[in-house]
Amino acid sequence: MRLVLSAAVAGLIVALASFGSGSAAVDLAKPGSARMELVIFEHPDCTYCQVFRARVVPRYMNSDHANEAPLRFIDIATTGANTAARGVTLNGPITMVPTAVLVKQGREVDRIPGYWAPDNFFKMVSFLISKAE
């Protein structure tokens, strides 16, 4: 538990330190015409972002959720606070990475801050999608 908490705090520190830096962004996926999308805010130095991509993303891509809410990644190191330019209106700042934000028609519905193992992540995404519909 202490290791997980320490890693979460480290991720938060990295996210806060780089949140305001940079203005240009390179998205790994562009906004689609989907009614909903799951936007993952990440940082290249974040270990849990890499774990998320390795353990959660492959399962997500093969799930029904991928059709309901396709994934899009935004690197906060290059985007900073300029999320509106990326077609996302947030309810508040991103304070931890990775953070998954369910977006409906460009506006945040809700978010899942931090790394969660796949089974718990899928339960939370199911809840957010049902909440958004």
N, C-alpha and C positions, 0 to 999 in steps of 0.2 A: 504494500500500500504506500509506503514512504517513497519508493522508487517512482511509482506512478504519479504521486503528488508532486514530487520534485520535477519530473519531466513536464507535467502540466504547467507548473510555475515557470519553468525555463521557456516553454512555448509561449506563455503569456508575455514574458519579458521580451522575447524576440519580436513578437507581434507588435507590442507597444513601441518598442524602439524604432521599428521600421515603418510604422503605420503612416506617418506623415511624409515619408521620403518618396521621391520620384513622382513623375506624372505620366510617363508613357507606360502602356501596358501591352503585354502580349498574352492573349487568352489562348488556352489550349483547346478550347472549343468556342465557337461563336454563338451568340444568342440565337436560338432557333425560333421557329414559329409556334412552338409548343405553348399550350395554355399555361403550363407550369414547368418549372425547371428547378433542379437542385444545384445551387451554386456553391461550390466548395472554395472557401478562402483559405489560402495556404501560403507558406513561406519556404523558400528553397533550403534554408538551414534548419527546418523543423523536422526532427526525427519522427514524430508522430504523424506528420503529413506523409512521409515516405511509407510508414507502416500502414496508414490508411489506404494509400494507392496500392500497396501490395496485397493487403488482406481483405479490404472492403470493396474496392472498385471492381475487381473481376467478378465477384459474386453479384454486385449491383447490376452490372452490365447484362447479366444473364437472368435478371429478375423481371417481374412484371412492372416493378417500379420504374425501370429504365424507360419504359414506354409512356408511363404517366408523367414522369418528371425526369427528362434527360439530364445528364450531368454536364456541368460547365465549371471550369477551374479558373480562378482569378488569383494571381500572385500579388500579395499585398506589398511585396518589396518593390514592385514596379508600378503598381496602381496607386498605392497610398490611399488617401481619403477620396480619390476621384472615382467612386463607384458609380455615380450617376452617368458618367461618360460611358460606362460599360453596360448601361441599360438596367441598372439595379438601383432601386430606391430602398434604402435600409431604414429600419426603425431606430437604429442606434449604431454606435461604432463597433467594429470587430475588435474584440479585446483578447481573443485567444485563437490559436490556429492548431489544427484545422477547425474551421467552423462551417457547417453545412447550413445554408439558408434556403428554405423553400420559397420560391418566388412565383407569384401568380400575376400575370400581365404586368411584369416589371416591378412589382411591389412585394416587399417581404411579407410573408404570412407568419412565419415563425422560424426558429433556428435551433440547431443542435451544436452547442459549443464543445470543443475538445474532441479527443479521440474516444470512440466507443468501439468495442469488439463487434464483429459483424452481426451476430444475433440480436444484440441490444440495439444496434444502429437501425436494423431493419424494422424492429418494433416501433422505434421512435419515428422513422420515416413514414410508416403505415399510419401512425396516429396523425402526423402533420398533414399527410395527403387527405385523410378523411376529414380533417378539420377544414381544409381549404376547399373542399368540394361543396 
